[in-house]
């Protein structure tokens, strides 16, 4: 590794590491970023995984939190090649019998389609949609921080402190219940657990305000734009630089670790007290992802053709089916009918596949580190709502948890969120014992998805970690 005279070093060139590096460089600090892979991007990269000419997002695929991140917005990444694609409809949730629930950009349009549940949908989400800037500023900070609008966040508290099952059952129709449950299931936690409703609500508010867009040409164009922005500030990125010990790094006043808590604990020579290392080692990871990418001979033949209005599709059926599916990984099993999160980018972005051909991206939750093959179960679930889907498959690429972790070390056991979304790790003892981004070692900071505000592509953990380093190491307090 280079031994340049850097004031700051960042380990990891995913969205959080790049965000931290940008924040430090904008404050006038010299920064070097070390990345183990040969390319930047972490969980937001794009590769030809099936057939040449078909572009697939290797991990993250749809980015509502990036669109809602005030840090990302301020960067104006369009000047560095980022182009957002906004589908006609953020989300479709098909049900058996050609019945589909749609999450539209318009709150009013969504509520109108939900019929008798329309008023309840509006009452639940309208306050946050009306104050979306304040809402995202708080939800993308630490949940332990003092809210800038206590009244608004007090209205949000019941969504975090009630289970999704209970919240969803306040709606009368299968469509409204399934729509809420599918959003909450992004948490990767059983829907009977607290906090899952908060995840669902945040994604719904995002849909009604900033949409659920994705980068044209692939998710890798988002992190590539971040890298270009950082390099325009004079920053240095060293790919192919695996860090196994902090002793390998050149001397820097501040070192920020954009790798998860367990990975930090596994490093040699961290200089951290044993008591702190034990707390890092106790960090619990959530279920893994099993992901499949498809090269298709045509668009997915949904039973309800209107599903093609949305780039994101929740394939899982009713609230009860989704709840049963999301419980299984926590019990060490794969659901026979897994809840599948699916993206059909090429309906809106023709740059990702040859003329007349299409791609699809989908994953389900499986036990952490699971070594089985969920491909048949995933494809059978899609076939339920899109008869003839399997006949259109030209090629597939299946990624289990172990393969995902080999590809990106931050995906420990296939966990794409940096840790399990539990009360203890979000609001309780596990979070209190690992406060914020500082460590007991002077100049060493944490800023991965294991730190607040957690998973999702938004860069905010890196942003907050860098601001912490600027304040405590360099004496710079930003407004």
SELUMNU-844483 format. One record per residue (C-alpha): residue in three letters; x, y, z. Coordinates in Angstrom, 3 decimals. Layout:
! SELUMNU-844483
+-----+----------+----------+----------+
!  aa !        X !        Y !        Z !
+-----+----------+----------+----------+
! ALA !        X !        Y !        Z !
...
+-----+----------+----------+----------+
END
This chain:
! SELUMNU-844483
+-----+----------+----------+----------+
!  aa !        X !        Y !        Z !
+-----+----------+----------+----------+
! UNK !    0.000 !    0.000 !    0.000 !
! UNK !    1.149 !    3.507 !   -0.756 !
! UNK !    2.739 !    5.469 !    2.049 !
! UNK !    1.637 !    8.925 !    0.955 !
! UNK !    1.306 !   11.800 !    3.430 !
! UNK !   -2.431 !   11.472 !    3.942 !
! UNK !   -4.284 !   13.134 !    6.791 !
! UNK !   -7.153 !   10.637 !    6.542 !
! UNK !   -7.617 !    7.051 !    5.427 !
! UNK !  -10.846 !    5.224 !    4.632 !
! UNK !  -11.125 !    1.444 !    4.417 !
! UNK !  -13.807 !    0.396 !    1.940 !
! UNK !  -14.947 !    2.063 !   -1.294 !
! UNK !  -18.652 !    1.313 !   -1.127 !
! UNK !  -21.174 !    4.135 !   -0.890 !
! UNK !  -20.465 !    4.778 !    2.812 !
! UNK !  -16.691 !    4.752 !    2.395 !
! UNK !  -16.877 !    7.083 !   -0.597 !
! UNK !  -19.299 !    9.371 !    1.233 !
! UNK !  -16.896 !    9.591 !    4.178 !
! UNK !  -13.987 !   10.303 !    1.855 !
! UNK !  -15.895 !   13.047 !    0.044 !
! UNK !  -16.914 !   14.718 !    3.295 !
! UNK !  -13.310 !   14.725 !    4.529 !
! UNK !  -11.925 !   15.957 !    1.210 !
! UNK !  -14.494 !   18.767 !    1.005 !
! UNK !  -13.230 !   19.896 !    4.419 !
! UNK !   -9.743 !   20.246 !    2.921 !
! UNK !   -8.224 !   17.006 !    4.204 !
! UNK !   -6.016 !   14.756 !    2.077 !
! UNK !   -7.673 !   11.358 !    1.860 !
! UNK !   -6.813 !    7.885 !    0.573 !
! UNK !   -9.391 !    5.111 !    0.217 !
! UNK !   -8.382 !    1.445 !    0.313 !
! UNK !  -10.631 !   -1.081 !   -1.425 !
! UNK !  -10.091 !   -4.849 !   -1.357 !
! UNK !  -11.846 !   -5.442 !   -4.693 !
! UNK !  -10.473 !   -4.452 !   -8.055 !
! UNK !  -13.352 !   -2.003 !   -8.535 !
! UNK !  -15.131 !    0.549 !   -6.382 !
! UNK !  -18.771 !    0.280 !   -5.409 !
! UNK !  -19.155 !   -2.313 !   -2.663 !
! UNK !  -22.764 !   -3.464 !   -2.810 !
! UNK !  -23.591 !   -1.108 !   -5.684 !
! UNK !  -21.833 !   -2.494 !   -8.757 !
! UNK !  -22.941 !   -3.690 !  -12.180 !
! UNK !  -21.488 !   -6.636 !  -14.108 !
! UNK !  -22.243 !   -8.965 !  -17.035 !
! UNK !  -23.198 !  -12.009 !  -14.989 !
! UNK !  -25.076 !  -14.106 !  -17.537 !
! UNK !  -24.579 !  -13.429 !  -21.260 !
! UNK !  -22.350 !  -10.716 !  -22.777 !
! UNK !  -24.401 !   -7.588 !  -23.349 !
! UNK !  -26.732 !   -8.167 !  -20.369 !
! UNK !  -25.952 !   -5.834 !  -17.456 !
! UNK !  -26.936 !   -6.987 !  -13.957 !
! UNK !  -26.709 !   -5.222 !  -10.598 !
! UNK !  -24.660 !   -7.539 !   -8.421 !
! UNK !  -26.299 !   -6.467 !   -5.148 !
! UNK !  -28.454 !   -3.346 !   -4.709 !
! UNK !  -30.738 !   -2.454 !   -7.587 !
! UNK !  -33.372 !    0.174 !   -6.623 !
! UNK !  -32.412 !    3.252 !   -4.625 !
! UNK !  -35.185 !    5.186 !   -2.868 !
! UNK !  -32.936 !    6.037 !    0.090 !
! UNK !  -30.248 !    7.478 !   -2.196 !
! UNK !  -32.910 !    9.677 !   -3.757 !
! UNK !  -34.015 !   10.756 !   -0.256 !
! UNK !  -30.500 !   11.282 !    1.115 !
! UNK !  -29.781 !   14.985 !    1.557 !
! UNK !  -26.063 !   14.209 !    1.315 !
! UNK !  -26.486 !   12.600 !   -2.124 !
! UNK !  -28.732 !   15.410 !   -3.315 !
! UNK !  -26.224 !   18.095 !   -2.365 !
! UNK !  -23.479 !   16.448 !   -4.433 !
! UNK !  -25.369 !   16.891 !   -7.731 !
! UNK !  -23.813 !   13.686 !   -9.062 !
! UNK !  -25.390 !   14.206 !  -12.473 !
! UNK !  -22.290 !   16.240 !  -13.354 !
! UNK !  -20.260 !   13.045 !  -12.862 !
! UNK !  -22.367 !   10.828 !  -15.103 !
! UNK !  -25.251 !    9.747 !  -12.871 !
! UNK !  -28.658 !    9.676 !  -14.559 !
! UNK !  -31.693 !    8.591 !  -12.542 !
! UNK !  -34.446 !    6.533 !  -14.156 !
! UNK !  -37.886 !    7.036 !  -12.606 !
! UNK !  -40.324 !    4.231 !  -13.457 !
! UNK !  -43.956 !    5.094 !  -14.147 !
! UNK !  -44.920 !    3.465 !  -10.827 !
! UNK !  -42.511 !    2.816 !   -7.918 !
! UNK !  -43.910 !   -0.586 !   -6.922 !
! UNK !  -46.346 !   -3.310 !   -7.951 !
! UNK !  -47.507 !   -6.079 !   -5.624 !
! UNK !  -49.440 !   -8.765 !   -7.531 !
! UNK !  -51.927 !  -11.025 !   -5.801 !
! UNK !  -53.410 !  -14.259 !   -7.128 !
! UNK !  -56.214 !  -13.678 !   -9.614 !
! UNK !  -54.821 !  -10.673 !  -11.496 !
! UNK !  -55.354 !   -8.428 !   -8.482 !
! UNK !  -52.462 !   -6.031 !   -8.002 !
! UNK !  -51.744 !   -3.375 !   -5.417 !
! UNK !  -49.753 !   -0.407 !   -6.699 !
! UNK !  -47.634 !    2.024 !   -4.730 !
! UNK !  -47.855 !    5.139 !   -6.887 !
! UNK !  -45.747 !    8.270 !   -6.650 !
! UNK !  -48.952 !   10.118 !   -5.805 !
! UNK !  -50.263 !    9.493 !   -2.311 !
! UNK !  -53.736 !   10.486 !   -3.473 !
! UNK !  -53.656 !    8.089 !   -6.436 !
! UNK !  -52.515 !    5.214 !   -4.230 !
! UNK !  -55.196 !    5.939 !   -1.640 !
! UNK !  -57.889 !    6.199 !   -4.305 !
! UNK !  -57.006 !    2.763 !   -5.700 !
! UNK !  -57.183 !    1.234 !   -2.209 !
! UNK !  -60.868 !    2.039 !   -1.937 !
! UNK !  -62.149 !    1.617 !    1.607 !
! UNK !  -58.573 !    1.725 !    2.929 !
! UNK !  -57.765 !    4.985 !    1.158 !
! UNK !  -58.564 !    7.250 !    4.088 !
! UNK !  -56.585 !    5.101 !    6.518 !
! UNK !  -53.579 !    5.086 !    4.114 !
! UNK !  -53.720 !    8.871 !    3.845 !
! UNK !  -53.993 !    9.391 !    7.610 !
! UNK !  -51.018 !    7.143 !    8.238 !
! UNK !  -48.563 !    8.559 !    5.701 !
! UNK !  -49.691 !   12.081 !    4.728 !
! UNK !  -47.994 !   13.843 !    7.704 !
! UNK !  -44.591 !   12.421 !    6.724 !
! UNK !  -45.101 !   13.072 !    3.028 !
! UNK !  -45.981 !   16.701 !    3.785 !
! UNK !  -42.788 !   17.101 !    5.872 !
! UNK !  -40.591 !   14.726 !    3.892 !
! UNK !  -37.409 !   16.819 !    4.124 !
! UNK !  -37.550 !   16.834 !    7.915 !
! UNK !  -38.638 !   13.198 !    7.956 !
! UNK !  -35.633 !   11.990 !    5.960 !
! UNK !  -33.221 !   14.226 !    7.838 !
! UNK !  -34.206 !   12.421 !   11.018 !
! UNK !  -34.634 !    8.868 !    9.766 !
! UNK !  -31.209 !    9.040 !    8.110 !
! UNK !  -29.606 !   10.026 !   11.399 !
! UNK !  -29.098 !    7.949 !   14.521 !
! UNK !  -32.401 !    6.776 !   16.051 !
! UNK !  -30.977 !    7.908 !   19.406 !
! UNK !  -30.461 !   11.508 !   18.245 !
! UNK !  -32.764 !   14.343 !   19.291 !
! UNK !  -35.355 !   14.909 !   16.541 !
! UNK !  -35.518 !   18.360 !   14.981 !
! UNK !  -39.300 !   17.977 !   14.854 !
! UNK !  -40.359 !   16.072 !   17.987 !
! UNK !  -44.065 !   16.226 !   17.135 !
! UNK !  -43.549 !   14.723 !   13.673 !
! UNK !  -41.333 !   11.921 !   14.957 !
! UNK !  -43.696 !   11.252 !   17.856 !
! UNK !  -46.280 !   10.433 !   15.198 !
! UNK !  -43.746 !    8.062 !   13.620 !
! UNK !  -42.973 !    6.227 !   16.878 !
! UNK !  -46.001 !    3.890 !   16.761 !
! UNK !  -44.834 !    2.659 !   13.347 !
! UNK !  -41.540 !    1.614 !   14.934 !
! UNK !  -42.911 !    0.275 !   18.186 !
! UNK !  -45.700 !   -1.896 !   16.808 !
! UNK !  -45.246 !   -5.046 !   14.758 !
! UNK !  -45.987 !   -4.999 !   11.051 !
! UNK !  -48.576 !   -7.715 !   11.541 !
! UNK !  -50.501 !   -5.459 !   13.902 !
! UNK !  -50.106 !   -2.341 !   11.770 !
! UNK !  -51.021 !   -4.054 !    8.505 !
! UNK !  -54.100 !   -5.637 !   10.010 !
! UNK !  -55.487 !   -2.168 !   10.672 !
! UNK !  -56.258 !   -2.136 !    6.935 !
! UNK !  -59.261 !   -4.059 !    5.638 !
! UNK !  -58.240 !   -5.121 !    2.114 !
! UNK !  -55.691 !   -7.725 !    1.028 !
! UNK !  -54.148 !   -5.097 !   -1.262 !
! UNK !  -53.393 !   -2.543 !    1.462 !
! UNK !  -52.216 !   -5.164 !    3.942 !
! UNK !  -49.918 !   -6.806 !    1.382 !
! UNK !  -48.569 !   -3.456 !    0.170 !
! UNK !  -47.533 !   -2.445 !    3.687 !
! UNK !  -46.175 !   -5.900 !    4.565 !
! UNK !  -44.048 !   -6.123 !    1.432 !
! UNK !  -42.346 !   -2.819 !    2.204 !
! UNK !  -41.745 !   -3.840 !    5.812 !
! UNK !  -40.229 !   -7.145 !    4.675 !
! UNK !  -37.222 !   -5.250 !    3.295 !
! UNK !  -36.046 !   -5.221 !    6.923 !
! UNK !  -35.189 !   -8.916 !    6.713 !
! UNK !  -36.805 !   -9.422 !   10.116 !
! UNK !  -39.962 !  -11.372 !   11.020 !
! UNK !  -42.986 !   -9.141 !   10.638 !
! UNK !  -43.965 !   -9.936 !   14.206 !
! UNK !  -40.914 !   -7.953 !   15.376 !
! UNK !  -40.872 !   -4.276 !   16.196 !
! UNK !  -39.142 !   -1.751 !   13.888 !
! UNK !  -40.198 !   -3.555 !   10.696 !
! UNK !  -43.146 !   -1.179 !   10.366 !
! UNK !  -40.761 !    1.784 !   10.462 !
! UNK !  -38.826 !    0.347 !    7.520 !
! UNK !  -42.026 !   -0.147 !    5.570 !
! UNK !  -43.251 !    3.354 !    6.343 !
! UNK !  -39.945 !    4.957 !    5.320 !
! UNK !  -40.011 !    3.198 !    1.951 !
! UNK !  -43.632 !    4.170 !    1.384 !
! UNK !  -42.917 !    7.819 !    2.210 !
! UNK !  -39.957 !    7.699 !   -0.175 !
! UNK !  -42.199 !    6.363 !   -2.943 !
! UNK !  -44.686 !    9.195 !   -2.391 !
! UNK !  -42.001 !   11.892 !   -2.399 !
! UNK !  -38.782 !   11.017 !   -4.264 !
! UNK !  -39.908 !    7.786 !   -5.931 !
! UNK !  -37.984 !    4.522 !   -6.258 !
! UNK !  -35.491 !    5.355 !   -9.001 !
! UNK !  -32.381 !    3.532 !  -10.193 !
! UNK !  -29.248 !    4.649 !  -12.078 !
! UNK !  -29.348 !    4.339 !  -15.848 !
! UNK !  -26.930 !    1.666 !  -16.984 !
! UNK !  -26.651 !    0.037 !  -13.564 !
! UNK !  -26.182 !    0.648 !   -9.850 !
! UNK !  -22.437 !    0.828 !  -10.427 !
! UNK !  -22.923 !    4.201 !  -12.085 !
! UNK !  -24.012 !    5.654 !   -8.735 !
! UNK !  -20.840 !    4.631 !   -6.903 !
! UNK !  -18.723 !    5.417 !   -9.962 !
! UNK !  -20.104 !    8.965 !   -9.851 !
! UNK !  -19.220 !    9.162 !   -6.131 !
! UNK !  -15.682 !    7.992 !   -6.929 !
! UNK !  -15.314 !   10.562 !   -9.711 !
! UNK !  -16.555 !   13.310 !   -7.399 !
! UNK !  -14.034 !   12.279 !   -4.741 !
! UNK !  -11.159 !   12.168 !   -7.234 !
! UNK !  -12.152 !   15.617 !   -8.536 !
! UNK !  -11.396 !   16.866 !   -5.002 !
! UNK !   -7.884 !   15.425 !   -5.212 !
! UNK !   -8.638 !   12.164 !   -3.394 !
! UNK !   -6.862 !    8.865 !   -4.041 !
! UNK !   -8.452 !    5.407 !   -4.371 !
! UNK !   -6.316 !    2.275 !   -4.190 !
! UNK !   -8.243 !   -0.785 !   -5.385 !
! UNK !   -6.968 !   -4.325 !   -4.861 !
! UNK !   -5.772 !   -3.257 !   -1.404 !
! UNK !   -6.998 !   -5.737 !    1.191 !
! UNK !   -6.537 !   -4.428 !    4.735 !
! UNK !   -5.945 !   -7.202 !    7.259 !
! UNK !   -4.209 !   -5.087 !    9.891 !
! UNK !   -4.272 !   -1.408 !   10.754 !
! UNK !   -0.492 !   -1.615 !   10.973 !
! UNK !   -0.494 !   -1.957 !    7.162 !
! UNK !   -1.948 !    1.521 !    6.736 !
! UNK !    0.191 !    4.646 !    6.432 !
! UNK !    0.094 !    6.983 !    9.383 !
! UNK !   -3.028 !    9.152 !    9.276 !
! UNK !   -4.627 !   11.369 !   11.893 !
! UNK !   -8.042 !    9.821 !   11.204 !
! UNK !   -8.872 !    6.340 !    9.915 !
! UNK !  -12.476 !    5.484 !    9.068 !
! UNK !  -13.577 !    1.863 !    8.756 !
! UNK !  -16.397 !    1.426 !    6.230 !
! UNK !  -16.509 !   -2.282 !    7.046 !
! UNK !  -18.938 !   -3.961 !    9.422 !
! UNK !  -18.413 !   -4.431 !   13.150 !
! UNK !  -17.492 !   -8.106 !   12.942 !
! UNK !  -14.932 !   -7.417 !   10.223 !
! UNK !  -13.276 !   -4.708 !   12.301 !
! UNK !  -13.061 !   -7.098 !   15.252 !
! UNK !  -11.394 !   -9.714 !   13.018 !
! UNK !   -8.528 !   -7.400 !   11.986 !
! UNK !   -5.066 !   -7.790 !   13.462 !
! UNK !   -3.473 !   -5.035 !   15.512 !
! UNK !   -6.473 !   -2.733 !   15.809 !
! UNK !   -5.200 !   -1.289 !   19.067 !
! UNK !   -8.740 !   -1.405 !   20.436 !
! UNK !   -9.366 !   -2.473 !   24.047 !
! UNK !  -10.401 !   -6.103 !   24.422 !
! UNK !  -13.693 !   -5.066 !   26.034 !
! UNK !  -14.622 !   -3.020 !   22.941 !
! UNK !  -13.573 !   -5.842 !   20.620 !
! UNK !  -15.859 !   -8.214 !   22.517 !
! UNK !  -18.764 !   -5.851 !   21.917 !
! UNK !  -17.963 !   -5.726 !   18.203 !
! UNK !  -17.758 !   -9.524 !   18.058 !
! UNK !  -21.191 !   -9.835 !   19.676 !
! UNK !  -22.738 !   -7.846 !   16.831 !
! UNK !  -25.467 !  -10.006 !   15.304 !
! UNK !  -25.957 !  -10.313 !   11.566 !
! UNK !  -29.368 !  -10.811 !   10.002 !
! UNK !  -30.590 !  -13.310 !    7.415 !
! UNK !  -28.669 !  -13.707 !    4.199 !
! UNK !  -29.847 !  -12.970 !    0.692 !
! UNK !  -30.110 !  -15.512 !   -2.101 !
! UNK !  -30.052 !  -13.605 !   -5.365 !
! UNK !  -30.712 !  -14.668 !   -8.952 !
! UNK !  -30.086 !  -12.639 !  -12.108 !
! UNK !  -31.792 !  -13.610 !  -15.332 !
! UNK !  -31.183 !  -12.899 !  -18.993 !
! UNK !  -34.628 !  -13.123 !  -20.604 !
! UNK !  -35.903 !  -13.585 !  -24.142 !
! UNK !  -38.681 !  -11.091 !  -23.454 !
! UNK !  -40.353 !   -9.169 !  -20.629 !
! UNK !  -41.784 !  -11.090 !  -17.670 !
! UNK !  -45.290 !  -12.293 !  -18.693 !
! UNK !  -47.215 !  -11.110 !  -15.656 !
! UNK !  -50.751 !  -12.427 !  -15.290 !
! UNK !  -51.741 !   -8.794 !  -14.727 !
! UNK !  -50.048 !   -6.852 !  -17.571 !
! UNK !  -50.250 !   -3.647 !  -15.496 !
! UNK !  -47.406 !   -4.959 !  -13.308 !
! UNK !  -45.119 !   -3.817 !  -16.141 !
! UNK !  -45.727 !   -0.207 !  -15.017 !
! UNK !  -43.340 !   -0.755 !  -12.098 !
! UNK !  -39.609 !   -1.465 !  -12.032 !
! UNK !  -39.905 !   -3.028 !   -8.559 !
! UNK !  -42.241 !   -5.927 !   -7.882 !
! UNK !  -42.939 !   -7.606 !   -4.544 !
! UNK !  -43.651 !  -11.255 !   -5.301 !
! UNK !  -45.059 !  -12.850 !   -2.195 !
! UNK !  -48.839 !  -12.796 !   -2.114 !
! UNK !  -50.808 !  -11.833 !    0.963 !
! UNK !  -49.743 !  -10.406 !    4.321 !
! UNK !  -50.076 !  -13.865 !    5.846 !
! UNK !  -47.882 !  -15.460 !    3.160 !
! UNK !  -45.191 !  -12.792 !    3.511 !
! UNK !  -45.188 !  -13.067 !    7.298 !
! UNK !  -44.806 !  -16.849 !    7.088 !
! UNK !  -41.994 !  -16.514 !    4.548 !
! UNK !  -39.991 !  -13.952 !    6.542 !
! UNK !  -40.185 !  -16.032 !    9.710 !
! UNK !  -38.450 !  -19.049 !    8.168 !
! UNK !  -34.875 !  -17.681 !    7.780 !
! UNK !  -34.806 !  -16.800 !   11.483 !
! UNK !  -35.649 !  -20.440 !   12.183 !
! UNK !  -32.848 !  -21.707 !    9.950 !
! UNK !  -35.072 !  -22.668 !    7.008 !
! UNK !  -35.995 !  -21.571 !    3.488 !
! UNK !  -39.650 !  -20.837 !    2.918 !
! UNK !  -41.340 !  -23.037 !    0.320 !
! UNK !  -42.881 !  -19.845 !   -1.034 !
! UNK !  -40.289 !  -17.145 !   -0.332 !
! UNK !  -41.054 !  -13.463 !   -0.493 !
! UNK !  -39.122 !  -12.296 !   -3.582 !
! UNK !  -37.994 !   -8.727 !   -4.165 !
! UNK !  -37.760 !   -8.343 !   -7.935 !
! UNK !  -36.550 !   -5.614 !  -10.298 !
! UNK !  -37.289 !   -5.403 !  -14.022 !
! UNK !  -34.975 !   -2.573 !  -15.067 !
! UNK !  -35.009 !   -3.092 !  -18.828 !
! UNK !  -38.650 !   -2.082 !  -19.172 !
! UNK !  -37.386 !    1.444 !  -18.426 !
! UNK !  -33.666 !    1.266 !  -19.277 !
! UNK !  -32.911 !   -0.329 !  -22.640 !
! UNK !  -29.153 !    0.162 !  -22.171 !
! UNK !  -28.978 !   -2.956 !  -19.987 !
! UNK !  -29.798 !   -5.646 !  -22.566 !
! UNK !  -29.635 !   -6.273 !  -26.327 !
! UNK !  -32.567 !   -5.172 !  -28.464 !
! UNK !  -35.699 !   -7.176 !  -27.693 !
! UNK !  -34.137 !   -8.892 !  -24.672 !
! UNK !  -34.562 !   -8.182 !  -20.966 !
! UNK !  -33.038 !   -8.720 !  -17.553 !
! UNK !  -34.574 !   -9.460 !  -14.184 !
! UNK !  -33.066 !   -9.301 !  -10.696 !
! UNK !  -34.525 !  -10.958 !   -7.637 !
! UNK !  -33.680 !  -12.168 !   -4.169 !
! UNK !  -35.231 !  -13.710 !   -1.089 !
! UNK !  -34.117 !  -13.990 !    2.524 !
! UNK !  -32.440 !  -17.192 !    3.690 !
! UNK !  -30.616 !  -18.143 !    6.904 !
! UNK !  -27.319 !  -16.310 !    7.387 !
! UNK !  -24.529 !  -18.251 !    5.677 !
! UNK !  -27.002 !  -20.722 !    4.159 !
! UNK !  -25.472 !  -23.071 !    1.573 !
! UNK !  -28.582 !  -24.395 !   -0.192 !
! UNK !  -30.048 !  -23.442 !   -3.572 !
! UNK !  -33.138 !  -21.233 !   -3.493 !
! UNK !  -33.293 !  -20.816 !   -7.283 !
! UNK !  -36.142 !  -23.300 !   -7.860 !
! UNK !  -38.267 !  -21.817 !   -5.057 !
! UNK !  -37.699 !  -18.246 !   -6.283 !
! UNK !  -38.570 !  -19.109 !   -9.884 !
! UNK !  -41.651 !  -21.097 !   -8.851 !
! UNK !  -42.880 !  -18.118 !   -6.816 !
! UNK !  -42.483 !  -15.779 !   -9.789 !
! UNK !  -44.217 !  -18.330 !  -12.032 !
! UNK !  -47.286 !  -18.180 !   -9.725 !
! UNK !  -47.887 !  -14.594 !  -10.781 !
! UNK !  -46.270 !  -14.717 !  -14.239 !
! UNK !  -47.118 !  -18.016 !  -15.965 !
! UNK !  -44.535 !  -18.710 !  -18.668 !
! UNK !  -41.718 !  -16.840 !  -16.902 !
! UNK !  -39.378 !  -19.829 !  -16.864 !
! UNK !  -39.806 !  -20.360 !  -20.610 !
! UNK !  -38.274 !  -16.928 !  -21.219 !
! UNK !  -35.047 !  -17.614 !  -19.289 !
! UNK !  -31.984 !  -17.608 !  -21.560 !
! UNK !  -29.465 !  -17.755 !  -18.725 !
! UNK !  -29.312 !  -17.282 !  -14.973 !
! UNK !  -26.681 !  -16.511 !  -12.339 !
! UNK !  -27.444 !  -17.592 !   -8.768 !
! UNK !  -25.676 !  -16.059 !   -5.774 !
! UNK !  -26.026 !  -17.631 !   -2.346 !
! UNK !  -24.869 !  -15.971 !    0.898 !
! UNK !  -21.336 !  -17.385 !    0.776 !
! UNK !  -20.794 !  -16.221 !   -2.799 !
! UNK !  -22.121 !  -12.772 !   -1.950 !
! UNK !  -19.697 !  -12.515 !    0.976 !
! UNK !  -16.747 !  -13.621 !   -1.176 !
! UNK !  -17.687 !  -10.936 !   -3.692 !
! UNK !  -18.076 !   -8.216 !   -1.024 !
! UNK !  -16.741 !   -8.894 !    2.474 !
! UNK !  -19.265 !   -6.472 !    3.987 !
! UNK !  -22.080 !   -8.903 !    3.132 !
! UNK !  -21.321 !  -11.135 !    6.097 !
! UNK !  -23.233 !  -14.387 !    5.706 !
! UNK !  -25.146 !  -12.700 !    2.891 !
! UNK !  -26.581 !   -9.972 !    5.164 !
! UNK !  -27.045 !   -6.902 !    2.968 !
! UNK !  -27.970 !   -4.602 !    5.874 !
! UNK !  -24.792 !   -4.724 !    7.971 !
! UNK !  -26.540 !   -6.315 !   10.949 !
! UNK !  -29.870 !   -7.613 !   12.187 !
! UNK !  -32.598 !   -5.008 !   12.689 !
! UNK !  -33.423 !   -5.705 !   16.321 !
! UNK !  -34.487 !   -3.463 !   19.180 !
! UNK !  -31.219 !   -4.186 !   20.999 !
! UNK !  -29.038 !   -3.232 !   18.039 !
! UNK !  -31.098 !   -0.196 !   17.062 !
! UNK !  -32.344 !    1.336 !   20.303 !
! UNK !  -31.133 !   -0.945 !   23.092 !
! UNK !  -27.998 !   -2.211 !   24.869 !
! UNK !  -26.083 !   -3.325 !   21.772 !
! UNK !  -26.426 !    0.207 !   20.352 !
! UNK !  -25.668 !    1.973 !   23.642 !
! UNK !  -22.466 !   -0.043 !   24.068 !
! UNK !  -21.266 !    1.010 !   20.608 !
! UNK !  -22.106 !    4.707 !   20.640 !
! UNK !  -22.060 !    6.468 !   17.310 !
! UNK !  -18.948 !    6.338 !   15.173 !
! UNK !  -16.058 !    6.882 !   17.611 !
! UNK !  -13.999 !    4.085 !   19.102 !
! UNK !  -11.845 !    4.103 !   22.254 !
! UNK !   -8.771 !    4.440 !   20.029 !
! UNK !   -7.994 !    8.049 !   19.159 !
! UNK !   -8.421 !    8.724 !   15.452 !
! UNK !  -10.212 !    5.456 !   14.657 !
! UNK !  -13.855 !    5.660 !   13.537 !
! UNK !  -16.570 !    3.304 !   12.295 !
! UNK !  -18.849 !    4.248 !    9.389 !
! UNK !  -20.333 !    1.138 !    7.766 !
! UNK !  -23.946 !   -0.041 !    7.554 !
! UNK !  -23.437 !   -1.439 !   11.082 !
! UNK !  -23.544 !    2.164 !   12.303 !
! UNK !  -26.584 !    4.466 !   12.157 !
! UNK !  -28.707 !    4.829 !   10.133 !
! UNK !  -27.995 !    1.263 !    8.993 !
! UNK !  -28.589 !   -0.530 !    5.711 !
! UNK !  -29.650 !    0.927 !    2.401 !
! UNK !  -27.703 !    2.853 !   -0.233 !
! UNK !  -27.665 !    6.428 !    1.051 !
! UNK !  -24.082 !    7.138 !    2.204 !
! UNK !  -25.289 !    8.625 !    5.475 !
! UNK !  -23.239 !    6.380 !    7.786 !
! UNK !  -20.122 !    7.541 !    5.959 !
! UNK !  -21.272 !   11.151 !    6.058 !
! UNK !  -21.938 !   11.084 !    9.811 !
! UNK !  -18.741 !    9.141 !   10.520 !
! UNK !  -16.658 !   11.702 !    8.646 !
! UNK !  -18.321 !   14.615 !   10.432 !
! UNK !  -17.522 !   12.902 !   13.731 !
! UNK !  -13.873 !   12.543 !   12.693 !
! UNK !  -13.682 !   16.162 !   11.581 !
! UNK !  -15.077 !   17.311 !   14.918 !
! UNK !  -13.080 !   15.084 !   17.283 !
! UNK !   -9.770 !   14.689 !   15.428 !
! UNK !   -9.466 !   17.895 !   13.424 !
! UNK !  -11.513 !   20.274 !   15.556 !
! UNK !  -13.817 !   21.178 !   12.686 !
! UNK !  -17.509 !   21.465 !   13.512 !
! UNK !  -19.666 !   21.663 !   10.408 !
! UNK !  -23.110 !   23.282 !   10.442 !
+-----+----------+----------+----------+
END
